[in-house]
C-alpha cells in the first residue's frame, strides 16, 4: 500500500486511513522488510551515520582539551560519557523524532526547510554542545586535580575567557570544518531520505496498479 497524504474530501471510500504515528510506523516496517537494502539505506542508516559523526567530533574536542590541560586519566570516563556518548544519542534521537517522520509524511512544503532543521540539530549536538560542555568540565577537572594553573572563574572571569580563547585557537579551523561537514552531511542524507520515500511510494503505487490491472483481466476472462 502506497502512503499518500490527502485531504479528507479527497480520500477514496476503500482507502485505509492511518494516523500520522500509524503511517510512520507502517512505512518504517515496510522499509525494514524491503528486499533491496541499497534502495532504502538513507532511511535505515542515516540516524546511525549522524550519530557516528557526532561521536567523532565529540571525541576530538574532548581529547584535545584533556591533552592541553594535562588531565591524563583523571575523570576520563566521566568526561567522555557526557561529551561523546550523550550528544551522539541525542543527535540520533532528535533526527529520528523531528526529521524522519516529517520526511515520511511529507509535511513540509519546502524540503530545504526540513534539511535546514536536520542541519541545525546535527550542528548543535556534534559541535556546539561539546564546545560548551567540554571546556567547562575540563577546567573543573584541571582545578580539582591541579594539572594546569587556572585563574579563578569567580574572581577573574575575564582571564578565564582569555585562557579559553588561547587554548581553543589552534583547533578553531578543524572545528569549523567539522561543523561544515556535519551540517552538509545532515542536509545531504535528509535529501536522500526524501528520495527514498518517493521511490518506495512510487514502487508501491506501481505494484497496486499492476495488481488492479491483473484483477481486471482475470475478471474479464
C-alpha positions, 0 to 999 in steps of 0.5 A: 500500500502506497502512503499518500497524504490527502485531504479528507474530501479527497480520500477514496471510500476503500482507502485505509486511513492511518494516523500520522504515528500509524503511517510512520510506523507502517512505512518504517516496517515496510522499509525494514522488510524491503528486499533491496537494502541499497534502495532504502539505506538513507532511511535505515542508516542515516540516524546511525551515520549522524550519530557516528559523526557526532561521536567523532567530533565529540571525541576530538574536542574532548581529547584535545582539551584533556591533552592541553590541560594535562588531565591524563586519566583523571575523570576520563570516563566521566568526561567522555560519557557526557561529551561523546556518548550523550550528544551522539544519542541525542543527535540520533534521537532528535533526527529520528523524532523531528526529521524522519517522520516529517520526511515520511509524511511529507509535511513540509512544503519546502524540503530545504526547510526540513534539511535546514532543521536536520542541519541545525540539530546535527550542528548543535549536538556534534559541535556546539554542545561539546564546545560548551560542555567540554571546556567547562568540565575540563577546567573543573577537572584541571582545578580539582586535580591541579594539572594546569594553573587556572585563574579563578572563574569567580574572581577573574572571569575575564582571564578565564575567557582569555585562557579559553580563547588561547587554548581553543585557537589552534583547533578553531579551523578543524572545528569549523570544518567539522561543523561544515561537514556535519551540517552538509552531511545532515542536509545531504542524507535528509535529501536522500531520505526524501528520495527514498520515500518517493521511490518506495511510494512510487514502487508501491503505487506501481505494484497496486496498479499492476495488481488492479490491472491483473484483477481486471483481466482475470475478471474479464476472462 
